[in-house]
Amino acid sequence: MVGFFLNFEKVSLSIIEDEINKMTDNNSTGDELNSIDTEQFEKNLYHGSIAAVFIVNLYETALNSILRKLGCLDTEILKTSHDVKLQLICAMRHIEINRIKGDHSYGETKSIIKLRNDITHFKSNELQEGSCVRDDVRMPEGTSKDSLASMFTKDYMSCRFRGVLRLLDLICSACGFVIYKECSIIGCDGRDFAYEFVLTREEYETREDNRNYEPR
């Protein structure tokens, strides 16, 4: 018997890349009022919302994969917050958590989590009063400090996407693991060593050597 594994991180990667590619960097009309280009912003809001949700999904799914790789299979732990999971990973591997949180990629990850939370837990739809919607308007009652017009851009989403990937690389490296973005969506341990998104260094280094491989 062989085992099959769903690498949802691979699905998230594909969705994020597709949605970001459909975005632009210009949400402003460029007029003297600095108003939002409504038509362009609506398109970027649509694609950016999907990208933001799945960037955070990628981060959380990968944290769960790291925990499972470390032998943590408690479903209650896997339901906890990102911060609790990160603390647990660092504790299990004796990693100084400030080493992780002090990296710029951690701040980028936290900012996309705030944006995802703002659109997921949307509280108010009143943007502002005036003769137009200015391009510096922020999410009403949201936690994000940046303007909507600056966050829902190709550059912003690309930057946060790269930040999350860098943070995951940092965490995995500290744990002795490797992110394997070339994995299959459905991996099989009877086919090769590299059947998951998160691999041990040994699994990664022997991923193309299946001559003497026996399924688990």
C-alpha positions as CSV (number, residue, x, y, z in Angstrom):
1,M,0.0,0.0,0.0
2,V,1.1,3.5,-0.7
3,G,0.0,6.8,0.7
4,F,-1.4,9.8,-1.2
5,F,-1.1,13.4,0.1
6,L,-3.0,16.6,-0.9
7,N,-0.6,19.5,-1.1
8,F,-3.0,22.4,-0.9
9,E,-0.1,24.8,-0.8
10,K,0.4,24.0,-4.5
11,V,-3.2,25.0,-5.2
12,S,-2.8,28.2,-3.3
13,L,0.4,29.1,-5.2
14,S,-1.4,28.7,-8.6
15,I,-4.4,30.8,-7.5
16,I,-2.2,33.5,-6.1
17,E,0.0,33.8,-9.2
18,D,-3.0,33.8,-11.5
19,E,-4.8,36.5,-9.6
20,I,-1.8,38.8,-9.2
21,N,-1.1,38.5,-12.9
22,K,-4.5,40.0,-13.5
23,M,-3.9,43.1,-11.4
24,T,-2.4,46.5,-12.2
25,D,-0.6,49.2,-10.1
26,N,-2.9,52.1,-11.0
27,N,-6.1,52.8,-9.0
28,S,-6.0,56.6,-9.3
29,T,-7.5,58.8,-11.9
30,G,-4.6,61.2,-11.6
31,D,-6.9,64.2,-11.4
32,E,-6.5,67.2,-9.0
33,L,-8.8,65.5,-6.4
34,N,-6.6,62.4,-6.3
35,S,-9.8,60.3,-6.7
36,I,-10.0,56.6,-7.2
37,D,-10.5,55.2,-10.7
38,T,-13.6,53.2,-9.8
39,E,-13.6,50.8,-12.7
40,Q,-9.9,50.0,-12.4
41,F,-10.1,49.7,-8.6
42,E,-13.0,47.3,-8.7
43,K,-11.0,44.9,-10.9
44,N,-8.0,45.1,-8.6
45,L,-10.2,44.7,-5.5
46,Y,-11.7,41.6,-7.0
47,H,-8.4,39.9,-7.9
48,G,-6.5,41.3,-4.9
49,S,-9.1,39.9,-2.5
50,I,-8.7,36.4,-3.8
51,A,-4.9,36.8,-3.8
52,A,-4.9,38.0,-0.2
53,V,-7.1,35.2,1.1
54,F,-4.9,32.6,-0.6
55,I,-1.6,34.1,0.5
56,V,-2.7,33.8,4.1
57,N,-4.1,30.3,3.3
58,L,-0.7,29.4,1.9
59,Y,1.0,30.6,5.1
60,E,-1.3,28.7,7.5
61,T,-1.3,25.5,5.4
62,A,2.5,25.5,5.3
63,L,2.7,26.1,9.1
64,N,0.4,23.1,9.6
65,S,2.6,21.0,7.3
66,I,5.7,22.0,9.3
67,L,4.0,21.0,12.5
68,R,3.0,17.6,11.1
69,K,6.6,17.2,9.9
70,L,7.7,17.8,13.4
71,G,5.3,15.1,14.6
72,C,2.5,17.3,15.9
73,L,-0.8,15.7,14.8
74,D,-3.0,17.2,17.5
75,T,-6.0,18.7,15.6
76,E,-6.7,21.2,18.4
77,I,-3.2,22.7,18.0
78,L,-3.6,22.8,14.2
79,K,-6.7,24.9,14.8
80,T,-4.9,27.6,16.8
81,S,-3.7,31.0,15.5
82,H,-0.7,31.6,13.3
83,D,1.2,33.1,16.2
84,V,0.6,30.1,18.5
85,K,1.7,27.7,15.7
86,L,4.9,29.7,15.1
87,Q,5.7,29.8,18.8
88,L,5.2,26.0,19.0
89,I,7.4,25.4,16.0
90,C,10.2,27.5,17.5
91,A,9.8,25.8,20.9
92,M,9.9,22.3,19.4
93,R,13.1,23.2,17.4
94,H,14.7,25.5,20.0
95,I,14.6,28.4,17.6
96,E,14.9,32.0,19.0
97,I,11.5,33.4,17.9
98,N,12.9,36.9,17.7
99,R,15.1,35.6,15.0
100,I,12.0,34.9,13.0
101,K,9.9,38.0,14.0
102,G,12.9,40.3,13.5
103,D,13.0,39.5,9.8
104,H,11.4,41.9,7.4
105,S,9.4,39.1,5.9
106,Y,7.5,38.6,9.2
107,G,6.2,42.2,9.0
108,E,5.1,41.7,5.4
109,T,3.3,38.5,6.4
110,K,1.5,40.3,9.3
111,S,0.4,43.1,7.0
112,I,-1.3,40.7,4.5
113,I,-2.9,38.8,7.4
114,K,-4.4,42.1,8.6
115,L,-5.8,42.8,5.2
116,R,-7.2,39.3,4.9
117,N,-8.9,39.8,8.3
118,D,-10.2,43.2,7.3
119,I,-12.0,41.8,4.2
120,T,-13.0,38.6,5.9
121,H,-14.5,40.3,9.0
122,F,-15.8,43.3,7.0
123,K,-17.5,45.7,9.5
124,S,-18.6,48.9,7.8
125,N,-19.2,49.9,4.1
126,E,-19.0,53.7,4.6
127,L,-15.8,54.9,3.0
128,Q,-16.0,58.7,3.4
129,E,-18.0,61.8,2.7
130,G,-17.2,64.3,0.0
131,S,-17.6,64.8,-3.8
132,C,-15.5,61.7,-4.7
133,V,-13.6,58.7,-3.2
134,R,-10.0,59.8,-2.7
135,D,-7.2,57.4,-3.4
136,D,-5.9,57.6,0.2
137,V,-9.1,56.2,1.8
138,R,-8.6,53.3,4.1
139,M,-10.6,50.2,5.0
140,P,-13.5,51.4,7.2
141,E,-13.0,50.2,10.7
142,G,-10.1,48.0,9.5
143,T,-6.7,47.3,11.0
144,S,-4.6,47.9,7.9
145,K,-2.8,51.3,8.0
146,D,-2.3,51.5,4.2
147,S,-4.9,52.9,1.8
148,L,-7.1,50.6,-0.2
149,A,-5.8,52.0,-3.5
150,S,-2.2,51.1,-2.5
151,M,-2.9,47.7,-1.1
152,F,-5.0,46.4,-3.9
153,T,-2.2,46.6,-6.5
154,K,-0.1,44.1,-8.3
155,D,3.1,45.5,-6.6
156,Y,1.6,45.3,-3.1
157,M,0.3,41.7,-3.5
158,S,3.5,40.5,-5.2
159,C,5.6,42.0,-2.4
160,R,3.5,40.3,0.3
161,F,3.5,37.0,-1.6
162,R,7.2,37.1,-1.8
163,G,7.4,38.0,1.9
164,V,5.4,35.0,2.9
165,L,7.5,32.7,0.8
166,R,10.7,34.2,2.4
167,L,9.3,33.8,5.9
168,L,8.4,30.1,5.2
169,D,11.8,29.5,3.8
170,L,13.3,31.1,6.9
171,I,11.2,28.9,9.3
172,C,11.8,25.8,7.3
173,S,15.6,26.4,7.1
174,A,15.7,26.9,10.9
175,C,13.9,23.6,11.3
176,G,16.1,21.7,8.8
177,F,13.3,21.6,6.2
178,V,13.0,22.8,2.7
179,I,10.0,24.3,0.8
180,Y,9.4,22.2,-2.4
181,K,7.3,24.4,-4.7
182,E,7.6,21.8,-7.5
183,C,5.6,19.2,-5.6
184,S,2.5,17.6,-7.2
185,I,-0.9,18.7,-5.9
186,I,-1.5,15.0,-5.1
187,G,1.7,13.4,-4.0
188,C,2.4,9.7,-3.6
189,D,5.1,8.2,-1.3
190,G,5.2,5.2,-3.6
191,R,6.3,7.4,-6.5
192,D,9.2,9.4,-5.1
193,F,10.7,10.9,-1.9
194,A,9.5,14.5,-2.7
195,Y,5.7,14.0,-2.3
196,E,5.0,16.9,0.0
197,F,5.3,20.7,0.0
198,V,7.5,20.7,3.1
199,L,10.4,18.2,2.9
200,T,13.3,17.2,5.1
201,R,16.7,18.1,3.6
202,E,17.3,14.4,3.0
203,E,14.0,14.0,1.1
204,Y,14.8,17.1,-0.9
205,E,18.4,16.1,-1.8
206,T,17.3,12.6,-2.8
207,R,14.1,13.7,-4.6
208,E,15.3,12.5,-8.0
209,D,16.9,9.3,-6.8
210,N,14.2,6.7,-6.8
211,R,16.2,3.7,-8.0
212,N,16.3,2.0,-4.6
213,Y,13.2,3.6,-3.2
214,E,10.7,1.5,-1.4
215,P,7.3,2.9,-0.4
216,R,6.7,3.6,3.2
